[in-house]
Amino acid sequence: QVDRFLHQLRLSDDVLLDVTARFQAEMVKGLGRDTNPTAAVRMLPSFVRSLPDGSEKGEFLAVDLGGSQLRAHQVKVFDDGKQSSQLESKSYPTPKEVTQGNGAELFDYIADCLSDFMETKNLKHKKLPLGFTFSFPCKQTKLEEGVLLAWTKHLRVRGVQDTDVASSLRRALQKHQANVDVLALVNDTVGTMMTCGYDDQRCEVGLIIGTGTNACYMEEMRHIDLVEGDEGRMCINTEWGAFGDDGALDDLRTEFDRELDLGSLNPGKQLFEKMISSLYLGELVRLILLKMTKEGLLFNGKVSTALLTKGKIEMKHVSAMEKYKEGLSNTKEILTELNLFPSEEDCVAVQHVCTIVSFRSANLCAAALAAILTRLRENRKLLRMRTTVGIDGGLYKTHPRYAKRLHKVVRRLVPTCDVRFLLSESGSGRGAPLVTAVALRLAAQRRRLDAALAPFLLPPGILREVRDRMRAELEYGLKRETQAQATVKMLPTYVCGTPDGTEKGKFLALDLGGTNFRVLLVKIKSGRRRSVQMYNKIFAIPLEIMQGTGEELFDHIVQCIADFLEYMGIKGARLPLGFTFSFPCKQASIDKGTLVGWTKGFKATDCEGEDVVDMLREAIRRRNEFDLDIVAVVNDTVGTMMTCGYEDPNCEIGLIAGTGTNVCYMEDMKNIEIVEGNEGKMCINTEWGAFGDNGCIDHIRTKYDREVDEGSLNPGKQRYEKMTSGMYLGEIVRQILIDLTKQGLLFRGHISESLRKKGIFETKFLSQIESDRLALLQVRRILQQLGLDSTCEDSIIVKEVCAAVSRRAARLCGAGLAAVVEKKRQNRGVERLQITVGVDGTLYKLHPHFSRILQETVKELAPQCDVTFMLSEDGSGKGAALITAVAKRLHNVGQK
């Protein structure tokens, strides 16, 4: 018969898993902007964005309002490597006239108590930051502001709901002339998580299970619709006590739960809290015992006054009756004191009721906690997760069996989580000062991070200056008297036409531009079915060849050509060949190119100042296996422009934004003073990577740029390229990360061996880290692959550094391109220019934001130019073949 009464309070694992699923759904609802207003579980952002990392330090005050007592704390946090702190506290009773009075009286009383505490501790002369632990649901828009949504835990202070409680405390403190700065408003649950998080950095969940109940946890910002921003995490105060207020738990609520609710100060509210917190469990036991007595199952059916008196059975009685050894004797003693005169069977039955009631509380608490743990694991995309739950509250601390039950059920419901439960020794007392300390640490870090990244911002005025200086350098390079001293060399390519669609035939193309070398066979068809078919093979160029002798390099290239011709079965054919050679060359004709200087890590000797076409011909003669008709030597930028020009006749500019960077464009012959003739156009290879080698952009170069330049193979050369191209961006990021780590802003101040390795941070990592689809957890994994053990906060900073470096690169590249398109517009003498830019390069193609920022910058700095960007699908190899075909066509026309 007793079990019949208790049947509804017994919950199977299936029911508990269902409760977990329901709570998960409530969490999602509470986090959504559109669904939050109607959500029972409010999921309130706390604006606590980080857990302690052990570097916090300072002296702090805290005041803690949460129930029958007000507590003031002085906390000293030491940055001694041991994560130690010192806490001194004093408690003050909160009289009924204060807890049931008006807001002004409440905050005056808090200020009074704090002033007394400061007097006692001789702190009046110090200006100290204060954290305010306010254990009631508040809507926060900042860490230091919070509007009270509703009172709980029997407090009913008039005129406080819907007001900012932090501002009310500030006003009261000003009245008392207290020298205190209120920096953080914290819920006790958040305070508990922070206190435990100081001792165990895995702690990212806080749980209160006492007079009231609540939980908080660190949620990914990208899931919090209520707060701007997607980066990092923020602690969410779930306010789970209201779970079920919308009817979600009606099927699990018993007649006793309903009766208890109706007799409470807030009927219909905080229904989950009323099923599990110590404030209500004693009353629940009383209601069950009363009904059982009325039905003659207890105390011979005699209903005493005690059973009829609300609040007569308290949680302390329930705890005492459930003790392992003395439980039955305690039960007899307590019931006798209540004038119930129990038999032995009555004591056993009452103890059974207490056990089932508190067990149900632990079960329900475990089910909701399981939902939070599952969400954390899914957020991190982990199959198994280790984490810590920080816990405080009288029910958990003083009940003899509660903690063990809770742990056991949680582990059963979420077997994929290895959970450590950590008791908060000092309650939430240390929590609010730690939140304040973390906030101060983050603010100081933010100032230093902003200072480090400020030189990368490049405001519009600076970009216009870069555009105008680039324009001036273009002009210097074209003029006969200044060309020799010009840094932007403006090399004539002797490519005097773009494809017209009549090109046809078979052509070979070579493409040398980096660590890989391509050989291509290109078949071009003209007419109505015009098309370009390509066959190619990629060969690696080992470092020892890149940095060996010129003869070794060109012998290696010819070996690759021989392999390809054999592979294609065309070793006997004498085909016209176009050579894409992506290094600065001075050309005297289309088939003569003197290497000005190596870039991109090449250092082969005896090449600079030599004609690379002659070097290739000599290497072919040395091999003596085949012969080729070398028609054209082409820069990859020119090849890109020609490839896109085949598709779009409006394409007269080529841009490479990859390992290196360069631009070419069709210039009017009359403007090219270094070449004879005034008719028509010729493609100019600007070699703009050397822009700034004369010091004209030194004022925008940072200390990190100088470090990268000094550590490069060609110090003082290609300065613009070193700020804008893929070969160097990762190294700039690495230098910044080292500097920030030395400042203690990253990786706990520890510079790992891997971070010391030059070149470890490749530009592809920037593209991956900056991807919008990439969660911070995946950023951490990339950093771990690099041997960098990062926290969530580290990942945010690394992502920000990558964004600053790549954004500057795109903006600088855009400023340079704006100078070129503006020159084209003025050449044509038109009000508005329509032009296409052919683009190639991994940085442009693969980086998630580079192309967009580049295009936006060109639009901003050349507003009278409508620029279409066309991606070169087939790279510069096809371009070399097309240039060869165009050169052949023009040669044939000349002969006729």
N, C-alpha and C positions, 0 to 999 in steps of 0.2 A: 504493500500500500504506500509506503514511503517512496519507493522507486517510481510509483505511478505519478506522484506529485513532481518528482525530479526529472522525469523522462525528457521533457522539453529542454531542460538545461544541459543535457548530455549531447555533445556535438561530435559526430564522426569526422574522420579525416576528409572524407568526400565533401561534407558540408563545409568544413574549414577551407578547403581548396576553392570551393564556390565563393566563400566570403572573400578570399584572396583575389579572385577574378573580379568580383564586384568592386572591391576597393581599387584595384588597378584601373577599372573603367572610370571610377570617380576621380582618380588622380588626373587622368587624361582630360576629363571634363573641366576640372579646376584649373588646368594649365592653359586651356584654350581661351583666346580673347572673347570669342562669341559665346562660349558655353559657361565661362566663369561666373557671370552674374547669377545664373540659376543653379550653380553647383553647391551641394551641401558641404562638401569638403573644399574649403576655399583656396588651398594651395598658395599661401601668401608669400611673395618674394620678400626675403629679409634684407637684401642688398649686402649680405655677407658673402664675399666673392672668393675667399681663400681660407684655408685652414692654416694654423700656425706652422711655420717651417723651422722654428728653433732660433731664428735670428732676431726675434722680437726682443725689445728691451725697454726699460723705463719704469716710471712710477705712475700708478693709476688709482683713481677712485672708482667705486661702484656703489650703487644703491639698488636694492633688490626688493621689489614689491610683488608678492605673489600669493599671500594668504593671510594668516592670522598675525604674522610678524613682518616687520620691516627690518632689513639688515643693511648696514653700511660696511664697506670693505675698503681696505687699503691694500693694494697688490703691487709688489715689486717683481719685475720680470728681468732675469739676468741673461745676458748673451755670453754665457761662459762655456758654451759647448756641451753643457750637461742638461740644458733645458730646465733650469731650476727657477722656482718662483717662491715668493714669501707672501703669505696671506694673513692679515689681521682683520678681525671682524667684531662688530658689536650689534646686538639685536635690540630692537625697540618694539614694544607691543603696539598693535594698531587698534586703538579703542573703537568701540562700536559707533560712537558719534562721528568718528572719522570715516569708517568704512560704509556707513549708511548716510553720511552727510552730503555736503556739496563739494564740487571740484576744487574751489579756492582753498577750502579748509584742508583737503587731502594734500595738495601740493605744498601748502604752507607747512604742514606737519612734516612732510618728507624733507623740505629744506631745513627745517628746525633740527631734525634728527641728524642730518648730514653736517650742519654747522657744529652741533655738539660733538660729533665724532671727530671732526677736523680740529676742534679745540682740544679734545682729549689727546689726539695724536700729534699736537703741535704742528699742524699743517696749514694754518691760516695764512702764513706768509708765502706759500707756494701756489703757483697757478698750475693746477693739475687737470689732465683730461679725465672725463668721467663717462663710464658706461652705465646706462640705465636699464636694469633688467625689469621688464614689465610683462608679467606672465598672463597676458590677456590678448585676445585676437586683435591685431592692428593691421591696417592697410598701410604699407610703407611705399614711398616713392623715392626715398633716400635712406641711407643708413641712419641719419640723425633726425629723421622725422617719422611719425607714425600716428595715424588716426584710429582711435579706438572704435572697433566695430560693435562690440557687445561685452558687457561684464559677464564673468563666469565666477564659479567658486564662492557664491553667496555675497560677493561684493555688489553693492548697489549705490554708487556715488552719483549724485545728480549733476547734470551739466557737463559731463566729461565725454559721453558717447558722441561720436562724429567730430571730435576736436583732436588737434595734434597734442599728444600728451608730453612730447619732448619740449615743445614751446612753452607749455604750461609750467613744466619744471624749471625751465630757464628763467621765466618771469619771477617765479617764487624765489629762486636763488639770487636773482638781482636785488630783490626786495631785502633779502638777508645779507646782501653785500658779500656773498660767498664767491671766492676767486676760483671759479670752476668753469670748465668748458665742456658742455654736453656734446660728445662726439658720436655716440652710438646708442641706439635704442634696440634692445635685444630681448627676445622671448627666452624664458628659462630653458626651454628645450634646446634652442640654439646655443645658449650659454653652456649647457651640459655637453653638447657635441664638441664645442671649442675647448672646454676644459680637458676632456678626454683626448681630443685631437692634439693637444700640446704634448701629451705623454705617448701617444701612439698615432703616427701620421696616417695609419690606415683608417682611422675613425672618421667616417663620413655620414654617420647616422646618429641622431640624438633621440632618446626616448625618455619621457617622463611617465612614470606609472605610480601615482600617489593619490593625493586628494583630488587632483584632476589628472587627465592623461593627454598626451600629445606626442607627436613625432616630427622630426625634421630630417632632411637629408640633402646632399649636394646633387643638384640637378644640372644637366647640360643646358647652357643658355639657349641653344638652338630650339629647345622644346618649350621655352617659357615665352608664350605669346604676349604676356602682360608687360614684358620689359624689352626695351630696345636692345638690339645687338645679338650676335650669334656666337661670339667667342667666349670660351671659358665656361665656368660653372657658377652657380649661385645657390646658396642654401634656401630651401623652400620649407616654410613652416606650414605643415599640412593642415593644422587645426582639425585633426581627425576625430575629435570629440563629437563633432556634428554629423559624422557619418551615420546615415540612416534617417536624418531629419526629413528627407524627401520620401520616406517609405521604403527605402532600399533594404531595410532589415526587418520589416513588419512580420515576415513569416517566421522569424527567429525570436521575436519578442514574446515573452510569456504574459499571462494575466498579471503576474506580480510586477513585471517591468512596467506595464501600462499603469497599474495602480500607483507605483512609486513615482512615475512621471507626472501623473495628475496632481499628486501632493507636493510637487517640487515648486521652487520659485519661478521656474521657466518652463512650463509645460510645452511639450512638443519640440524642445530644443536640447541639443547635446545628448542625443539618445544613445550613441555609442559610449560616451563617457559614463552615462548612467548605468550601463551594463557592465563596465569594467573598472571604474575607479573606486578607491577606498572610501570616498565621501558617501557612496551610495550602497556599497556591498553589505554593510551592517544592517541598513534599512531593508534591503532585499531579503536578508535572512529573517528579519523580524516579521515581514509580511507572510513569508512561507510558513514560519512557525505558528503564526496566528491562525492561518487557515487550517493547518494540520490539527491544531488544538480544537478549533471549532468543530472539526469533523471527527473528534474523539480519538485521534491517532497519537496525541501527546498529552501528558500531564492530566490524565483521566478526564480530559475534556474541559478542565477548569482554566478559563481565560483570566489571567491576572492583569492588573493595571499596567504593569511593565510591558506586556505584549501589546496593549492598546496604545501605548505612548510612543509617538513618533520620535525616532532618534535615540531610543533607549538602548538599543543594541548597536554598538559601534564597531568599527573595523578592528580596534585593539582587542575586543572580545572574540571576534572571529579568529584572529591570529592566535590568541592564547588557546582557544579550543582546538586548534589544529596542530598544536605542538606534538612532536613524535611520542615522547614518553609520558609527559604529564598532561597530555591533551584531555583525557577523560576526567581526571581529577579537577583540572581547570574548568572543564565544562560543568561539572557538578557544582563547583564553588560559584561560578558566574550565575548559573541558573538559580541557585539557592538565594543569592543576593537579590535576584529579580523576583523573589517570592514565588518561584515556580515549583519548588520541591519535586525534583525529577527522580524517576526510578532509574535503574541502571540502563534499561532499554531506551528510556527517554534520552539519556546522555549520549548513547551510541547513535541514535537517530539524529539528534541535533548536530553532533559532530559530522555526521554524514552530509547533512544539509550544508554546513559551512564548507566542507571539502568540495562539494559539487559546485557551489556558487563561486568560490575562488578559482576552482579549476576552469569553469567556463570563462571567467575573466581572463585567465592566462591564455586559454585557447583562442579567444577572439583577438586578444592583443597580438598573439603570435601570427594569426592569419593576416592581419593588416600589416604587420612588420614584414611578413613573407612577401607581400605585394611590393613593398619598397625595395627590398633586397633583390627581388627578381627584376625590377625596373633598372636598378643600378647595374646589374649584370648584363641585361640586354642593351642598355645604353653603351656599355663598353664592348659589346659584341664578344663576350667571353663565354667559353663553354663552362668554365669553373672560375669562381671568384673568391678571393680572400678579403675579408673586410672586418671592421670592428664597429660595434654598436656601443655608444656611450650611454649609460643609464643612470637615472636618479629617480628619487621618489620613495615615500615611506612604505608603500605596499611592497615594492621590490626589495627594499632594504630590511624591513622588519618582519614580514610574513615568513614563517619557517619553511614553507615549501614552494612559494611562488616562483622564485628565480629559477629553481631546478626545473619546474614544470614548463616555464616559458622557454628556456633553452632547448629542452628536449623536443617540444612541439615545433619550434622554429626549424630545428635541424631536420625534423621529419618532413616538414612541408617544403623546404628548399634544400634538398640534398646536394644541389650544385653549388652551394655557398658554404665556405668554411668561415663560420662566424665566431668572432671572439666578443664576449660581453664584458665591458669594462665599466666598473662602478665609479661614478664621479665622487671622489673623496670629499671635495669641497663644494659639492652641489654646483649651482650655477654661479657661485660667488666669484670664481676666477674667470668664468666665461665672458662676462661683459667687458672686464678689463682686457682680456685677450682679444676680443673682437675689436676693441679700440686700438690695441697695440698692432694688430694685423692691418687695420685700416690706416694707421699712421705709417706702417712699413710700406704698404702699397702706394700711399700718396707720395712718400719719399722716393720710392722706386720709380713711380710714374714721372716725377720731376726729372730724375736723372736719365731715365730712358728717353724722355722728350728732348732733353738737352743733347743726348748722343745722336738722335735721329733728326734733329732740327735742320742740320745742313743739307739733308736729302730732300727737303720739302720743295725747294725751288718755286717761289711765288711767280705769278705771271710776269712781273717786271723783269725778273732775272731771265726768264725764258725768252722774252722779247729781245733782251740784250744778247743772248746766245744766238738767236736767229739772225740778228743784225751783224754779229761778228762773223758768223759762218758765211753770210752773204758777201761781206768784205773779203774774206779769205778766198772765196770762189773767184772773185774778180782778180785778186792778186795772181792766182794760179794761171789765169787766162792771158795775162799781159806779158809781153816779151821782156820788159825791163824788170819785172818783179818775180817772174816765174821761178828763177833760180833760187831765190830766198823763201819762196812760198812754202808753207807747211802742207797745205792742201794742194797737191801737185797738179790736179786737173790734166791728167794724161790723155792725149789724143789716142783713140783706138783704131782709127782708119776704117771703122765701120760707118759707112756713109748712107746706108739704107736699111729699111725694115722690110720684112717679108711682104710680097704682094700677091702670093697665092700661086704663082707660076713655077715656083721652085720644085724640082723633082730629081730623083736619083738615089744612089746608095752612098752613104757617107760614114766614115768612122769618126768617133769623138772620144777624146780623153778628158777626164775631169779630175784635176789634182787641186784639192783645196783644204785638206785636213789630214787626219790620220788614216782615212780610207781613200782609195784611188779607184775610179771607175773607167772601164773601157766599154764603149757602146757602138753598136751597129744601128744606124738610123736609116730607114727607108721612107723617102718622102714622095707622095703621089700628088700630082696637081689636077686641075680640072674640077668637074662637078663633084667627083668623089675624092676630093683632096683629103689626105690623111697622113699621119706620121706614125710609123711602126718602129718600136725600139726593142733592141735586145741588149742586155748589159750584164756585166759581171763585175763584182766588187772585190778588190784586193786590198789587204792591209799593208800599211807601210810601217815597219817596225821602228822603234825609237832610234836604234843605232843607225838606221838608214837616214832618218830625218835629220840626224845630227852628225852624220859621217861626212864623206866627201861628195862633191857634185857628181863625179863619175859613177860612184856607187849608186847614187839616187837615180840617175838616168838609166843606168844598166838595169836597175830593178824595174823601172817603168817599162822598158823595152821587153824584159822577161814577161811582165804581165800582159803586154800587147800580144806577144808570141803565143802565150797560153790561150788568150781569147780567140785569136785567129784560127788556131788549131781546133779549139772547142766549137767554133762556128763553121769550120770546114772551108775557110776562104783565105788560106795562107798565101796563095799565089796571086790574088787580085791586088792591083795597085789602085787603092781607093783614095779619094780626097779626104783629108783629115783636118778636123778643127780641134785645137788644143785649149781646153779651159784651164787656165793657170791663174789661180785666185790669189796672186801676190802682186804687189805694185811693180808694174813694168813700164819702161819708157819705150814707146813704139815709134819707129821711123816709117813703118808701113804695116799693113795688116798681117804680114807673115814674119815680122821681126819684132822681138820683144826683149829689151834689156832689163834684167831684174834690178830694181832700185834697192830693195832690201827685203829680207825674209820677215814674215810675221807668223802668228799662230803656232809658235813652238818649233818652227823649222830653223835649222842652223847649218845646213849642208855647206861645206867650204867650197871656195873657188867658183861660186855661182853669181854672187853680187857683181854687177857691172858687165855680166856676160849675156849674150843672146840665148835665151832658153830654147828657141827653135833650132839654132845651130847645135846646141848641146844634145837635143833629141835626135837630130839627123846623124850626128857623129856616133851616138850610142847605137842607132839602127845599123850604121855602116860597120861598127865593131862586131855586131852580132852576125851580120852578113847572111841573113835568112830570108828577108823580105824587104820590099821598098814601099814607101808611102809618100803621097803628095800632100805635104803639109801646107795647107792653104791659108789658115788663120790661127793666130794666137789670141785668145779671148779671156777677159776677166769674167769670173762667175756672175758678177753683177750685170755685165753686158749680156751674158747668156740668158739670164733670168728675164731681162727686158725683151729680148728677141723671142723667147718662148711665149711670153704673154702677148707680144706684138703680133704673133702668128694668129692668135685668137681675137685680138682687139687692136685695130690699127691706131686707136687713140693712145696706146701705151707708148710713152716716150721717156719713161723713167724706170730704172731698175733699182730695187733696194734689197740688200742682204741684211738680215738681222738674225744672226745665228752665232756660231763660234766666234766669227769676226763680224765686222759691220762695214758696209760700203754703199755708195750710191753712184749710179751713172745716169746720164740723161742726154738727149739729143740737143746739141747746141748749134746755133747759127754759125756757119763758117766765118762770117764777117767779125764775130766776137772772139775767134780763136787766133790770137796774134802769133802764136808760136807755130802755126801751120800756114803754108802758102795757100792762097785762094780765098775768094769771098762768096762763092756760090754754094747753095745747098746747106746741108747739115752734116755734122759728124757727132758720133757718140763720144762723150767725154767721161772717162773713168776718174771720178773726183779723188779717190783714195782719201776720203774724209776721216778715216780712222786716226790720221795724224793731226787733225784739227786740235789746236791747243798746245802743240809741241813747242810753240814760240812763247808760251806763258799767258796767252790771251784769255784762258779760262781758269787760270790758277786760283782765282778768288772763289770758285765754286768747288774746287777739289778739296776733299776732306783729308784728315790725317790717315784714314783707312785707305783712301786712293793712293796716297803717297807710299804707304807701306807695301801695297800690292805692286805698285810700279817699281819700287826699289828691289823687290824680290823677283821681278820678272826677268826673262831672258834679254829684254831690250829696254833697260831703264831710260826714262826720259822720252821714249818714243811711243807713238800710237796712244796718246793720252785720252783722247775722246773715245777710242775703241775700248780702252780699259775701264771706262765708266759706263759703257753701253752694251758690251757684247757678252755672249754666253761664256766665253772662255774665262772671264774674270769676275762675273757677278757672284758666283759661289765663294770665291776667294775673298771678295769684299765682305760678304756676310760672315765668313769665318773670322776675319779680323775684328769685326764688330762684336761677335760672340765672345771672343777672347777678352776684349776690353770690358764688356759687360760682366763677364765672369770675374775678372780681376776686381771690379767694383762691388762684387757680391750680389749682383742682380740676377745671376743665372747659375744653375747647376750647383747651388749651395757654395759658390765661390771656388769650386774645385775644377781646375783646368785638366781635363783628361788627356791621356797620351794621344788619343785619336784626334782631339781638337788641335793639338800642336802640329799635326801632319799637314803640310802644305798640299792643297788640291783635294783634301778629303771631302770638302763640301762642294759637290758638283752642282752645276746650274740646274740639272734635271731635278735635284731635290727642291729647288725653289719652286719649280713648276708643280711638283707633287704637293708640297706643303701649302702652297697658296690656292690649291683647288677648292672651290666652294663646296664640293661634295665631300670633302675630307673632314671627318670629325677629328677633334683634338687628340683622341685616343690613337688614331692612325698616324697623326703627326708624331706622337710619342714613340710609336713603333719605328718610324723612319729614323728618328734621333737615336733610338736604341741600336738600330743596325749600324749607326755610325759610332757606337760605343759611348753615346751620351745618355746618361741616366737622368731623364727629365721628369719634373712634376708637371701637372696640368698648367700651372702658372708659367713654367719655363716654356712650354709649348706655345702658349699665347705670345710670349715675348719673341720667340724665334720666328713665329709666323709674321709678327709685326715688323721685325727686322727685314725678313725676306721681301715683304710687301714694299717697304720703304726703298730698298735697293733696286728692285725691279721697276717700281713706279718711276723712280728718278731716271733709270735707263730709258724707259719708254718716252718720258717727257723730253729728255735731251735729244733722243733720236727724232722725235716729232718736231722739235724746234729746228734741227738741222734740215729736215725734209721741207719744212715750211719755207726756209730760205730758197731751196731749189725750185719749188712750185711757183713761188712769187717771182723768181727770176724768169721762169718760163712765161708767166703771164705778161711780164713787162717786155720780154723779147717779142711776143706776138702783138703787143700793143692793144690788148683787149681789156674791157672793163671787168669781164668775168671769164675765167678760164675753166674749161671742162677738160680734165686729163685723167689718164689711168696710170697707176704705179704698179708695176709687176713686182711681186715680193716673194722671196724665198728665205729660208733659214729656220732652224729649229726653235729659236727663241720666239719668233713671230708665230710659228705654227703650233707649238706645243704649250707655251706658257698660257695659263688661263685668262690673264688680263692684259698682257703686253700689247696685243694688236689693238684692243679697244682703246687703251690709254693713248697709244701712238696716234690713232686716227682722231681722237678727240682733241689732242694737242695741235695737230695740223689744222683742224677746223678752226680752233681758237686763234691760232697765230697767222693763218692765211685765210681770212674770212671771205675773200673775193675769189677763192678757188674751190671748185667742186671736184674733189678728188675721189676717184674710184680705186679701191685697192683690189688687185687681182692676184690670187695665190698661184704661184708657178707650180703646177702639179708635177711636172717631170724634171724639175731641177735645172741645173745649168748645162747638163750634158746635151739635151735636145737643142738648147740655144746655140751651142758650139756648132752642131751640125747645120742648123738653120743659117748661121752666119756664113759658114762655108758655102752653103747652097746659094745664098744671096751674093757672096763674093764671086762665085762662079758665074752666076747670071749677069752681074754687072760687068765682069771681065769679058764675057761673050758679047754683050751689047757693045762694049768698047771696041772689040776687035771688028765687029760688023761696021 
